[in-house]
Amino acid sequence: MRVLIIEDSIDIAEAIESKLVRAGHHVTLAHDGILGEELAIYGEFDVVVLDINLPGRSGFDVMMHMRDRNSLTPVLVITARNQLDDKISLLDLGADDYVVKPFALGELEARLRAVTRRHQGIAKSLIRIGLLEVDLTSRAARADGRPLDLGRREFEVLETLASHAGNTVSKDRLYLKLFGHEDIGTPNAVELLVSRVRKKLEPVDVEIVTHRGVGYMLRAKIEAVT
C-alpha cells in the first residue's frame, strides 16, 4: 500500500511510519493540514491516515475538500476519546473508518488493509485467480500452491494487477504505486518489473497482457480463449 499519514505529532507519525515500512508499505508524511490536503487530493495513495487537530487546516477541512474534489481515496481518521462527536461528523463527511488514541499499531495496520480492500471491492485479503493466490495480509503469493519468489516491488506489481484483475491498469498508475512522487524511477523500470513478474507466472494459468500505450491486465489464460 501507498499510505499518506497526515499527523502533526511527530512521534505518532514516525511510529506509524516505522510499523508500516517494516511491513513493506510505502509511507509519506505530512505534519500540517495544508500540505496533507494537497498530497491527499493530487497524490496517488491507496489510503490516507488523517488526524483531526492539525495546524494550518483541520482534519474536517481536509476531509471535506477531498470529497468536494471527488477524491475517492479511503480515509482512516485518528481521534481522541474526547473527540467522538468529531469522529461521527468526519464519518458523515466521507471518512471510511477511525481509530481512537491510544491505539495498537497492529490494529491500525489491519484497519488500513480492511478499508483498502473495501475500496477495491475485495471482501477478503486473499485474491484467487486460477491457480494464483495473492495474500494481501502476508504480502505473499503462491502459484499452484508453491510460493512465488517475489521482490518487494515485484509483489506490488502483482498486488496491483491482481486487485484489478480483468481490467487494465495504466502504466502511470503502476509507476506511482511503485515509485511515488519522491523516488526516482523510469518507465523502463516498470516494464522490467512487469516482465519479471510475467516470467514467474508462466507455469500457472494466468497471464499479464500488455495493452500498448495504455497499461497492463492480469487475467486467467482461459479468458483469452474464444
N, C-alpha and C positions, 0 to 999 in steps of 0.2 A: 504493500500500500504506500501511496504518497500521502503523507499526513501534514497538514498545516496546524501548528499549535499557536493560538493567539492567547497569550497569558503574560501578565506583567510581572508576576512573581518568578524571578529568575530561577530560584531553587526548584519550584514546582515544574516549570517548563523544562529545565535540564534533566530533572528526574524522569519525566515522561519521555523526553527525547532519548535518554540512555536506555530505557526499557525497550522502546520501540526499535531503536537502531540495533540493539543486540538480537532482536527477533527478526532482523533482516529488512525492516521497513525504511523508507526514505522520510526524513523529517525536516521541515522548515519551520523556524521560529520567528514569531513577531511579538514584540513586547508592548505594542500600543495598538489602539483600535484603528488608527488611520492607515498604517502600513498593513495591518492584518486584513482590513477590508479590501484594500487594493489587491493583495495577493489572493484573497478568497474569491474575488469576482473575476480577476483576469488570469489567475494561475490555473494550472491543471492538477488538481488534487483529488484523491479518492474520498477524503473525509477531512472535516475541519473540527478541531477541538477549540471551543470558544469559552473564555471566561466572561463573567458578567461585568465586573468592575474593571474597566480598562482606562488608562489615560488617553486623552485625545478624542476618543469616541467610544461610547459604551457598547457592550455586547448587544444591547437592544438595537442600537442603530446599525451595527454591523449586520445583524441577522435580518433586519428589515430591508436594508439596502441590497443585500444579497438576493433576497426573494423578489424585490422590486426590479432587479436587473435580470430576472429569470435564471439565476444561478440555481441549479438543482443539486449541487454538491451537498451530501448529507452532513449534518452538524450535530456534534455531541457537546452539550453545554456543561460547564463546570460551575456548580453552585454551592454556596454555604448553606448550613441548616437554616439560618435566619432569612434566607432568600427564596423560600419555597414558593411564595406567590410570584416572584420574578420568574421562577422556573416555569410555572404554568403559562405566564404571559409569553415566554420565549417559545414554548411548545406551540402555542397558538399562532405565533409569527412564522413557524415553519421549521423549528428545530426538531431533530429526529429522536433524541434521547438525552439523558442527563446523568451525571454522577454527582454525589454530594460529598463535599470535603468533611473529614479526611476520607480518602478512598484508597483501595488497594490498586496498585499499578496493573496487576494481572486482570482485575475486573475491568479496568478502563480499556485495556487491550482487547478483551473479549467483547466488550460492547462496541468498540470500533469495528471489529470484524463483523459483528451482527448487523450494524446499521449499513455497512458497506454491502453486505450480501443482500439485504432487503432492497437497497437502492438498485442493485443489479438484477433484482428479481430471482435471486438464488436463495432457496429456503434452507439449504444445508451447506456445511462447509466442505463437503466432498462432491466434486463435479465428476460425473462419469460420461465419457463419450466413447462408445465402442469399448475397446479393451484398455482405454486410457483412464486413469484415475488421477485427479489433481486435488490434493488436500490443502485447502486454504489455511487451515489452522496450523498444521505442522510444516507447511511450506515444503511439501514433498510431492513427488509424482511417481506413479507406477505404471508400467506398460505390461499388460498381460500378467499382472501380479508381481513383476520384478521391478525393483527400484530403478528409477532413471537417475543417472549421474548428471546433475544439472548445476551449473554455477548460479550465483545469486541473480544475475541479470538474465540468464537463460530461463530460470524459473519465472521471472517476472514477464518475460515474453509469453511463456506458456500459460501463466495465470491469466494474463490479459486476454489472450486469444480464446482460452477455454471459457472464460466468463462471458464472452460474446460469441460463443460457438454458433456457426451458421450465418454470422454477419461479418461484414468487412470492417476491420479496424484500420483506421488511416495510419499511414507512416508517421505523420506528425504527432498523432496521439501516442503512438508507441515511443517515439523519441522523447516526448515529455515525461512519459511514465518511467523510462529508463534513465534519463539523464537530467530531467528537470530544467530549470532556467539558469541555475548557477553552475552546473557541471559542464565539462567540455566533451562533446560527442559529435559524431558526424553521421549523416545519412548512411554512409558505408558501414558504420558500426552497427546500425540497426539491421542492415541486410546481412551482415556477418553473423549476428546473433540469431536471426531467424533461420539462416542456413544451418547453423549448428543444431538448433532445436529440431528442424525438419529432418536432419540426418538421424537424430536419436529416436525419432518416431517411426522410422522406416519399417521396423519389424511388426508394427501393430496396424490396426485397421482405421487409422486416422491420418489426415494429411493437412499440411499448410499450403493453401493455394495463394499464389501471388496475383493480385489484380493490378496490373501495371499502371503506374501513375495514380493509384488510389490507396492500396494498402494490402492487408493480408487477412485470410479467413481460415479458421480451423474447422474442419468438418470430417465426418465419418466418410471413408472411401466409398462406401456403398451408395452414398448420396450422389456420387459422380456418375453412377451407372444409370443409363436410361433404357 
